[in-house]
Amino acid sequence: MFPFEAINLKSADAKAPTDFQSDSGLAAMEFALVAPLFLMLIFATALFGIYFGTWLAVSNAAAESARASIAGLSNTERATLAETTAKTIFAGYAPTFNWTKVKEFKAAAVAGSPNLFQVTITYDISALKLLPFSDLLTGNSLTATSVVPNGGY
Protein backbone atom coordinates (compact mmCIF):
# COMPACT_ATOMS: atom_id res chain seq x y z
CA MET A 1 0.00 0.00 0.00
CA PHE A 2 2.84 2.40 0.87
CA PRO A 3 5.70 2.76 -1.56
CA PHE A 4 8.21 2.53 1.31
CA GLU A 5 8.45 -0.27 3.76
CA ALA A 6 9.16 0.30 7.42
CA ILE A 7 12.77 -0.18 8.31
CA ASN A 8 13.42 -2.36 11.31
CA LEU A 9 16.18 -0.62 13.28
CA LYS A 10 16.38 -3.36 15.88
CA SER A 11 17.42 -6.20 13.72
CA ALA A 12 19.41 -9.06 15.14
CA ASP A 13 22.69 -8.00 13.54
CA ALA A 14 22.45 -4.30 14.60
CA LYS A 15 24.89 -3.41 17.39
CA ALA A 16 25.41 -0.24 19.41
CA PRO A 17 28.58 1.66 18.56
CA THR A 18 31.40 0.51 20.81
CA ASP A 19 32.87 4.02 21.12
CA PHE A 20 30.11 5.19 23.47
CA GLN A 21 29.79 2.23 25.82
CA SER A 22 32.64 3.12 28.19
CA ASP A 23 32.23 5.53 31.13
CA SER A 24 35.94 6.22 31.40
CA GLY A 25 36.63 9.95 31.25
CA LEU A 26 33.06 10.89 32.10
CA ALA A 27 34.06 12.35 35.49
CA ALA A 28 36.81 14.41 33.85
CA MET A 29 34.34 15.74 31.32
CA GLU A 30 31.83 16.70 34.02
CA PHE A 31 34.61 18.36 36.01
CA ALA A 32 35.73 20.34 32.97
CA LEU A 33 32.19 21.64 32.52
CA VAL A 34 31.36 22.40 36.17
CA ALA A 35 34.73 23.53 37.63
CA PRO A 36 34.94 26.92 35.85
CA LEU A 37 31.45 27.85 37.01
CA PHE A 38 32.18 26.74 40.55
CA LEU A 39 35.48 28.63 40.70
CA MET A 40 33.83 31.75 39.28
CA LEU A 41 31.19 31.54 42.02
CA ILE A 42 33.84 31.20 44.73
CA PHE A 43 35.88 34.16 43.43
CA ALA A 44 32.76 36.31 43.01
CA THR A 45 31.77 35.57 46.60
CA ALA A 46 35.25 36.52 47.86
CA LEU A 47 35.24 39.70 45.79
CA PHE A 48 31.82 40.68 47.11
CA GLY A 49 33.05 40.03 50.65
CA ILE A 50 35.99 42.39 50.15
CA TYR A 51 33.77 45.16 48.79
CA PHE A 52 31.14 44.62 51.48
CA GLY A 53 33.77 44.73 54.25
CA THR A 54 35.15 47.96 52.82
CA TRP A 55 31.69 49.49 52.65
CA LEU A 56 31.02 48.50 56.27
CA ALA A 57 34.32 50.03 57.43
CA VAL A 58 33.68 53.34 55.63
CA SER A 59 30.05 53.49 56.82
CA ASN A 60 31.10 52.73 60.38
CA ALA A 61 33.76 55.46 60.29
CA ALA A 62 31.25 58.02 58.99
CA ALA A 63 28.61 57.09 61.57
CA GLU A 64 30.99 57.08 64.52
CA SER A 65 32.56 60.36 63.38
CA ALA A 66 29.13 61.97 63.20
CA ARG A 67 28.28 60.64 66.69
CA ALA A 68 31.55 62.00 68.08
CA SER A 69 30.82 65.43 66.59
CA ILE A 70 27.81 65.81 68.89
CA ALA A 71 30.13 66.73 71.77
CA GLY A 72 31.48 69.82 69.99
CA LEU A 73 30.27 73.28 70.89
CA SER A 74 31.11 74.91 67.53
CA ASN A 75 31.26 73.65 63.96
CA THR A 76 35.05 73.85 64.01
CA GLU A 77 35.24 71.74 67.15
CA ARG A 78 32.71 69.28 65.71
CA ALA A 79 34.75 68.91 62.53
CA THR A 80 37.94 68.32 64.54
CA LEU A 81 36.24 65.70 66.73
CA ALA A 82 34.79 63.98 63.67
CA GLU A 83 38.13 63.83 61.84
CA THR A 84 40.00 62.57 64.91
CA THR A 85 37.41 59.84 65.41
CA ALA A 86 37.55 58.79 61.74
CA LYS A 87 41.35 58.55 61.86
CA THR A 88 41.12 56.45 65.03
CA ILE A 89 38.60 54.10 63.45
CA PHE A 90 40.68 53.65 60.31
CA ALA A 91 43.73 52.99 62.50
CA GLY A 92 41.73 50.17 64.10
CA TYR A 93 41.17 48.59 60.69
CA ALA A 94 44.88 48.80 59.78
CA PRO A 95 46.55 47.42 57.73
CA THR A 96 43.52 46.55 55.62
CA PHE A 97 42.14 50.10 55.46
CA ASN A 98 44.06 53.26 56.19
CA TRP A 99 43.52 56.99 56.31
CA THR A 100 45.78 57.66 53.31
CA LYS A 101 43.15 56.10 51.02
CA VAL A 102 40.48 58.60 52.07
CA LYS A 103 39.89 60.80 49.01
CA GLU A 104 37.62 63.28 50.74
CA PHE A 105 36.61 63.92 54.31
CA LYS A 106 33.94 66.54 54.80
CA ALA A 107 32.53 67.48 58.19
CA ALA A 108 30.32 70.55 58.24
CA ALA A 109 26.90 71.90 59.08
CA VAL A 110 24.24 71.03 56.53
CA ALA A 111 23.50 73.97 54.22
CA GLY A 112 20.07 75.35 55.00
CA SER A 113 19.83 73.38 58.27
CA PRO A 114 22.34 74.78 60.75
CA ASN A 115 21.11 72.40 63.46
CA LEU A 116 22.31 69.38 61.47
CA PHE A 117 25.93 68.26 61.13
CA GLN A 118 27.00 66.02 58.24
CA VAL A 119 30.07 63.80 57.89
CA THR A 120 30.95 62.43 54.45
CA ILE A 121 33.86 60.04 53.79
CA THR A 122 34.91 59.06 50.28
CA TYR A 123 37.35 56.12 50.24
CA ASP A 124 39.54 55.11 47.30
CA ILE A 125 39.01 51.45 46.39
CA SER A 126 41.03 51.39 43.18
CA ALA A 127 43.66 49.23 44.90
CA LEU A 128 40.99 46.59 45.60
CA LYS A 129 40.43 45.88 41.90
CA LEU A 130 40.91 42.15 41.70
CA LEU A 131 39.18 41.52 38.41
CA PRO A 132 39.03 43.65 35.25
CA PHE A 133 35.22 43.94 35.31
CA SER A 134 34.89 45.13 38.91
CA ASP A 135 34.51 48.74 37.68
CA LEU A 136 31.04 47.74 36.51
CA LEU A 137 29.99 47.14 40.10
CA THR A 138 31.23 50.09 42.13
CA GLY A 139 33.57 52.50 40.38
CA ASN A 140 36.75 53.75 42.05
CA SER A 141 35.40 54.98 45.38
CA LEU A 142 32.90 54.32 48.14
CA THR A 143 31.10 57.19 49.82
CA ALA A 144 29.35 57.08 53.18
CA THR A 145 27.43 59.96 54.77
CA SER A 146 26.00 60.37 58.25
CA VAL A 147 23.92 63.28 59.54
CA VAL A 148 23.27 64.03 63.20
CA PRO A 149 21.46 66.90 64.92
CA ASN A 150 23.56 69.26 67.01
CA GLY A 151 23.36 68.23 70.63
CA GLY A 152 22.27 64.73 69.68
CA TYR A 153 18.48 65.24 69.65
GUGU-974299 format. One line per field, with one value per residue: x, z negated, y negated of N, C-alpha, C in turn; residue in three letters; residue number from 1. Coordinates in nm, 2 decimals. Last residue first. Layout:
BEGIN
n.x: (X;...)
n.z: (Z;...)
n.y: (Y;...)
ca.x: (X;...)
ca.z: (Z;...)
ca.y: (Y;...)
c.x: (X;...)
c.z: (Z;...)
c.y: (Y;...)
code: (ALA;...)
pos: (NUM;...)
REM end
This chain:
BEGIN
n.x: (1.99;2.27;2.38;2.27;2.18;2.38;2.44;2.68;2.78;3.03;3.14;3.41;3.55;3.55;3.28;3.12;3.08;3.25;3.50;3.54;3.66;3.92;3.96;4.04;4.09;4.17;4.27;4.04;3.89;3.90;3.62;3.48;3.25;3.09;2.87;2.68;2.45;2.19;2.12;2.12;2.03;2.15;2.40;2.50;2.83;3.08;3.33;3.47;3.73;3.83;3.98;4.17;4.40;4.52;4.40;4.33;4.26;4.44;4.60;4.36;4.13;4.22;4.25;3.99;3.93;4.10;4.00;3.74;3.81;3.92;3.69;3.52;3.66;3.67;3.40;3.34;3.49;3.36;3.11;3.11;3.11;3.09;2.95;2.89;3.09;3.05;2.87;3.03;3.21;3.03;2.96;3.21;3.29;3.09;3.13;3.39;3.33;3.13;3.29;3.47;3.30;3.21;3.45;3.50;3.27;3.29;3.52;3.41;3.21;3.37;3.52;3.30;3.21;3.43;3.44;3.20;3.26;3.48;3.37;3.19;3.34;3.53;3.38;3.27;3.52;3.59;3.39;3.43;3.65;3.46;3.24;3.18;3.02;3.09;3.22;3.06;2.72;2.51;2.42;2.21;2.13;1.86;1.72;1.59;1.49;1.33;1.14;0.86;0.87;0.70;0.46;0.19;0.08)
n.z: (-6.97;-6.96;-6.93;-6.60;-6.44;-6.18;-5.91;-5.70;-5.42;-5.21;-4.91;-4.73;-4.40;-4.14;-4.07;-4.11;-3.89;-3.68;-3.78;-3.76;-3.55;-3.62;-3.97;-4.19;-4.32;-4.53;-4.46;-4.44;-4.64;-4.86;-5.01;-5.16;-5.40;-5.57;-5.81;-5.92;-6.14;-6.19;-6.23;-5.99;-5.70;-5.49;-5.48;-5.78;-5.89;-5.82;-5.70;-5.47;-5.30;-5.03;-5.00;-5.20;-5.22;-5.45;-5.65;-5.55;-5.59;-5.67;-5.90;-6.04;-6.18;-6.36;-6.19;-6.14;-6.39;-6.40;-6.19;-6.30;-6.52;-6.40;-6.26;-6.47;-6.60;-6.40;-6.37;-6.62;-6.62;-6.41;-6.52;-6.88;-7.06;-7.03;-7.06;-6.80;-6.68;-6.73;-6.53;-6.30;-6.34;-6.32;-6.05;-5.92;-6.00;-5.89;-5.62;-5.59;-5.67;-5.48;-5.25;-5.30;-5.31;-5.04;-4.90;-5.00;-4.92;-4.65;-4.62;-4.72;-4.52;-4.29;-4.35;-4.35;-4.09;-3.95;-4.03;-3.91;-3.64;-3.61;-3.69;-3.49;-3.27;-3.39;-3.53;-3.31;-3.22;-3.43;-3.43;-3.19;-3.17;-3.10;-3.03;-2.70;-2.48;-2.24;-2.06;-1.97;-1.88;-1.90;-1.61;-1.43;-1.37;-1.44;-1.43;-1.49;-1.28;-1.00;-0.81;-0.61;-0.27;-0.05;0.07;-0.09;0.00)
n.y: (-6.55;-6.61;-6.86;-6.87;-6.56;-6.40;-6.20;-6.04;-5.87;-5.73;-5.60;-5.45;-5.45;-5.37;-5.13;-4.90;-4.73;-4.78;-4.74;-4.46;-4.35;-4.25;-4.20;-4.35;-4.65;-4.78;-5.03;-5.18;-5.29;-5.56;-5.70;-5.97;-6.06;-6.32;-6.43;-6.71;-6.84;-7.07;-7.33;-7.46;-7.40;-7.52;-7.27;-7.12;-7.17;-6.92;-6.74;-6.53;-6.39;-6.20;-5.98;-5.78;-5.64;-5.71;-5.56;-5.22;-4.88;-4.67;-4.68;-4.90;-4.95;-5.15;-5.36;-5.42;-5.53;-5.75;-5.90;-5.96;-6.11;-6.34;-6.43;-6.50;-6.69;-6.89;-6.94;-7.05;-7.28;-7.42;-7.45;-7.41;-7.21;-6.85;-6.61;-6.53;-6.40;-6.13;-6.07;-6.11;-5.90;-5.68;-5.71;-5.68;-5.43;-5.27;-5.31;-5.19;-4.92;-4.85;-4.86;-4.66;-4.44;-4.44;-4.39;-4.13;-3.99;-4.00;-3.83;-3.59;-3.55;-3.52;-3.29;-3.10;-3.13;-3.04;-2.77;-2.68;-2.72;-2.55;-2.29;-2.18;-2.08;-1.93;-1.74;-1.60;-1.49;-1.33;-1.15;-1.01;-0.86;-0.56;-0.44;-0.30;-0.31;-0.45;-0.28;-0.08;-0.13;0.16;0.35;0.57;0.83;0.82;0.49;0.24;0.10;0.18;-0.04;0.01;-0.07;-0.28;-0.31;-0.13;0.12)
ca.x: (1.85;2.23;2.34;2.36;2.15;2.33;2.39;2.60;2.74;2.94;3.11;3.29;3.54;3.68;3.36;3.12;3.00;3.10;3.45;3.49;3.52;3.90;3.92;4.09;4.04;4.10;4.37;4.10;3.90;3.95;3.73;3.49;3.39;3.10;3.01;2.70;2.59;2.23;2.11;2.23;1.98;2.01;2.35;2.42;2.69;3.03;3.25;3.39;3.66;3.76;3.99;4.05;4.32;4.58;4.35;4.41;4.21;4.35;4.66;4.49;4.12;4.17;4.37;4.07;3.86;4.11;4.13;3.75;3.74;4.00;3.81;3.48;3.62;3.79;3.48;3.27;3.52;3.50;3.13;3.11;3.03;3.15;3.01;2.78;3.08;3.15;2.83;2.91;3.26;3.10;2.86;3.13;3.38;3.11;3.01;3.37;3.43;3.10;3.17;3.52;3.38;3.11;3.38;3.60;3.30;3.18;3.52;3.52;3.18;3.28;3.59;3.38;3.12;3.38;3.55;3.22;3.14;3.49;3.47;3.14;3.22;3.57;3.46;3.18;3.43;3.68;3.41;3.31;3.66;3.59;3.22;3.26;2.98;3.01;3.29;3.14;2.86;2.54;2.49;2.24;2.27;1.94;1.74;1.64;1.62;1.34;1.28;0.92;0.84;0.82;0.57;0.28;0.00)
ca.z: (-6.96;-6.97;-7.06;-6.70;-6.49;-6.32;-5.95;-5.83;-5.48;-5.32;-4.98;-4.81;-4.54;-4.21;-4.04;-4.21;-4.01;-3.65;-3.77;-3.89;-3.53;-3.53;-3.84;-4.17;-4.19;-4.56;-4.49;-4.32;-4.64;-4.73;-5.02;-5.03;-5.38;-5.44;-5.79;-5.82;-6.11;-6.15;-6.35;-6.07;-5.83;-5.50;-5.42;-5.65;-5.91;-5.82;-5.82;-5.48;-5.43;-5.07;-4.90;-5.21;-5.10;-5.33;-5.63;-5.62;-5.55;-5.56;-5.77;-5.98;-6.07;-6.41;-6.25;-6.03;-6.35;-6.50;-6.19;-6.17;-6.54;-6.49;-6.18;-6.37;-6.67;-6.45;-6.25;-6.57;-6.72;-6.40;-6.40;-6.75;-7.09;-7.00;-7.18;-6.89;-6.66;-6.81;-6.67;-6.32;-6.34;-6.45;-6.16;-5.90;-6.03;-6.04;-5.68;-5.56;-5.74;-5.63;-5.26;-5.28;-5.42;-5.15;-4.88;-5.01;-5.06;-4.71;-4.58;-4.79;-4.66;-4.30;-4.34;-4.47;-4.20;-3.93;-4.07;-4.06;-3.70;-3.59;-3.76;-3.62;-3.25;-3.30;-3.60;-3.40;-3.13;-3.39;-3.55;-3.21;-3.12;-3.14;-3.11;-2.82;-2.58;-2.35;-2.11;-2.08;-1.86;-1.94;-1.74;-1.46;-1.35;-1.51;-1.37;-1.59;-1.33;-1.13;-0.83;-0.74;-0.38;-0.13;0.16;-0.09;0.00)
ca.y: (-6.52;-6.47;-6.82;-6.93;-6.69;-6.40;-6.33;-6.04;-6.00;-5.71;-5.72;-5.43;-5.50;-5.37;-5.25;-5.01;-4.71;-4.77;-4.87;-4.51;-4.39;-4.37;-4.15;-4.21;-4.59;-4.66;-4.92;-5.14;-5.14;-5.51;-5.61;-5.91;-6.00;-6.24;-6.38;-6.60;-6.83;-6.94;-7.24;-7.48;-7.34;-7.54;-7.40;-7.10;-7.19;-7.06;-6.75;-6.65;-6.39;-6.33;-6.08;-5.86;-5.61;-5.77;-5.70;-5.33;-5.01;-4.66;-4.74;-4.88;-4.86;-5.02;-5.30;-5.37;-5.41;-5.65;-5.85;-5.88;-5.98;-6.26;-6.38;-6.40;-6.57;-6.83;-6.89;-6.93;-7.17;-7.39;-7.37;-7.49;-7.33;-6.98;-6.67;-6.58;-6.54;-6.20;-6.06;-6.20;-6.04;-5.71;-5.71;-5.80;-5.55;-5.27;-5.35;-5.33;-5.00;-4.85;-4.95;-4.80;-4.47;-4.46;-4.52;-4.24;-4.00;-4.07;-3.97;-3.65;-3.56;-3.63;-3.42;-3.12;-3.15;-3.17;-2.86;-2.67;-2.79;-2.69;-2.35;-2.24;-2.16;-2.03;-1.84;-1.67;-1.57;-1.44;-1.24;-1.09;-0.99;-0.62;-0.55;-0.31;-0.22;-0.52;-0.40;-0.05;-0.17;0.02;0.34;0.43;0.80;0.91;0.62;0.34;0.06;0.24;0.02;-0.03;0.03;-0.25;-0.28;-0.24;0.00)
c.x: (1.78;2.08;2.28;2.30;2.25;2.28;2.34;2.56;2.66;2.91;3.00;3.27;3.41;3.67;3.49;3.19;3.00;3.02;3.30;3.45;3.46;3.76;3.89;4.06;4.11;4.05;4.30;4.21;3.97;3.97;3.77;3.62;3.38;3.24;3.00;2.85;2.61;2.38;2.15;2.23;2.10;1.95;2.20;2.37;2.62;2.88;3.21;3.31;3.60;3.70;3.94;4.07;4.19;4.49;4.41;4.36;4.30;4.30;4.56;4.53;4.25;4.16;4.34;4.20;3.94;4.05;4.16;3.90;3.76;3.94;3.90;3.60;3.59;3.77;3.60;3.35;3.46;3.54;3.27;3.13;3.02;3.05;3.07;2.84;2.97;3.14;2.92;2.87;3.14;3.16;2.92;3.02;3.29;3.19;3.02;3.24;3.41;3.20;3.13;3.40;3.43;3.19;3.28;3.53;3.40;3.21;3.41;3.54;3.29;3.23;3.49;3.46;3.20;3.29;3.51;3.33;3.16;3.38;3.49;3.24;3.18;3.46;3.50;3.26;3.34;3.60;3.49;3.32;3.54;3.61;3.35;3.24;3.06;2.97;3.22;3.21;2.94;2.69;2.51;2.31;2.31;2.09;1.84;1.65;1.67;1.48;1.29;1.05;0.91;0.78;0.70;0.40;0.09)
c.z: (-6.87;-6.96;-7.07;-6.84;-6.60;-6.36;-6.09;-5.87;-5.60;-5.38;-5.09;-4.90;-4.60;-4.35;-4.12;-4.17;-4.09;-3.78;-3.74;-3.89;-3.66;-3.52;-3.75;-4.03;-4.17;-4.43;-4.51;-4.34;-4.51;-4.73;-4.89;-5.03;-5.24;-5.43;-5.67;-5.81;-6.03;-6.11;-6.31;-6.20;-5.93;-5.63;-5.43;-5.61;-5.77;-5.85;-5.83;-5.61;-5.45;-5.21;-4.95;-5.11;-5.10;-5.21;-5.50;-5.57;-5.62;-5.50;-5.65;-5.99;-6.00;-6.30;-6.31;-6.08;-6.23;-6.46;-6.29;-6.16;-6.42;-6.51;-6.27;-6.29;-6.57;-6.52;-6.30;-6.46;-6.67;-6.50;-6.38;-6.64;-6.97;-7.02;-7.15;-7.01;-6.75;-6.80;-6.76;-6.47;-6.36;-6.46;-6.29;-6.01;-6.02;-6.08;-5.83;-5.63;-5.72;-5.70;-5.41;-5.30;-5.42;-5.28;-4.99;-5.00;-5.09;-4.86;-4.64;-4.75;-4.74;-4.45;-4.35;-4.47;-4.33;-4.04;-4.05;-4.10;-3.85;-3.65;-3.73;-3.69;-3.38;-3.27;-3.51;-3.48;-3.22;-3.30;-3.51;-3.33;-3.15;-3.08;-3.15;-2.90;-2.71;-2.46;-2.23;-2.14;-1.98;-1.91;-1.77;-1.60;-1.39;-1.50;-1.46;-1.53;-1.43;-1.18;-0.98;-0.76;-0.50;-0.24;0.08;0.00;0.00)
c.y: (-6.62;-6.45;-6.68;-6.90;-6.74;-6.54;-6.31;-6.18;-5.97;-5.84;-5.68;-5.56;-5.46;-5.42;-5.25;-5.14;-4.84;-4.78;-4.88;-4.66;-4.45;-4.42;-4.27;-4.16;-4.45;-4.59;-4.79;-5.03;-5.09;-5.36;-5.56;-5.83;-5.94;-6.19;-6.29;-6.56;-6.70;-6.94;-7.10;-7.39;-7.35;-7.48;-7.41;-7.24;-7.18;-7.05;-6.89;-6.65;-6.53;-6.30;-6.21;-5.97;-5.69;-5.74;-5.76;-5.46;-5.11;-4.79;-4.73;-4.73;-4.83;-4.91;-5.16;-5.30;-5.34;-5.52;-5.74;-5.82;-5.90;-6.12;-6.30;-6.34;-6.46;-6.70;-6.83;-6.86;-7.04;-7.27;-7.33;-7.40;-7.42;-7.10;-6.81;-6.66;-6.61;-6.35;-6.14;-6.19;-6.14;-5.85;-5.74;-5.81;-5.67;-5.40;-5.36;-5.39;-5.15;-4.94;-4.96;-4.89;-4.62;-4.50;-4.54;-4.37;-4.12;-4.09;-4.05;-3.80;-3.63;-3.65;-3.54;-3.25;-3.18;-3.22;-3.01;-2.77;-2.79;-2.77;-2.50;-2.32;-2.24;-2.13;-1.95;-1.78;-1.66;-1.54;-1.35;-1.19;-1.08;-0.76;-0.62;-0.44;-0.24;-0.43;-0.47;-0.17;-0.14;-0.01;0.19;0.42;0.65;0.87;0.70;0.48;0.16;0.20;0.06;0.04;-0.02;-0.16;-0.24;-0.21;-0.13)
code: (TYR;GLY;GLY;ASN;PRO;VAL;VAL;SER;THR;ALA;THR;LEU;SER;ASN;GLY;THR;LEU;LEU;ASP;SER;PHE;PRO;LEU;LEU;LYS;LEU;ALA;SER;ILE;ASP;TYR;THR;ILE;THR;VAL;GLN;PHE;LEU;ASN;PRO;SER;GLY;ALA;VAL;ALA;ALA;ALA;LYS;PHE;GLU;LYS;VAL;LYS;THR;TRP;ASN;PHE;THR;PRO;ALA;TYR;GLY;ALA;PHE;ILE;THR;LYS;ALA;THR;THR;GLU;ALA;LEU;THR;ALA;ARG;GLU;THR;ASN;SER;LEU;GLY;ALA;ILE;SER;ALA;ARG;ALA;SER;GLU;ALA;ALA;ALA;ASN;SER;VAL;ALA;LEU;TRP;THR;GLY;PHE;TYR;ILE;GLY;PHE;LEU;ALA;THR;ALA;PHE;ILE;LEU;MET;LEU;PHE;LEU;PRO;ALA;VAL;LEU;ALA;PHE;GLU;MET;ALA;ALA;LEU;GLY;SER;ASP;SER;GLN;PHE;ASP;THR;PRO;ALA;LYS;ALA;ASP;ALA;SER;LYS;LEU;ASN;ILE;ALA;GLU;PHE;PRO;PHE;MET)
pos: (153;152;151;150;149;148;147;146;145;144;143;142;141;140;139;138;137;136;135;134;133;132;131;130;129;128;127;126;125;124;123;122;121;120;119;118;117;116;115;114;113;112;111;110;109;108;107;106;105;104;103;102;101;100;99;98;97;96;95;94;93;92;91;90;89;88;87;86;85;84;83;82;81;80;79;78;77;76;75;74;73;72;71;70;69;68;67;66;65;64;63;62;61;60;59;58;57;56;55;54;53;52;51;50;49;48;47;46;45;44;43;42;41;40;39;38;37;36;35;34;33;32;31;30;29;28;27;26;25;24;23;22;21;20;19;18;17;16;15;14;13;12;11;10;9;8;7;6;5;4;3;2;1)
REM end
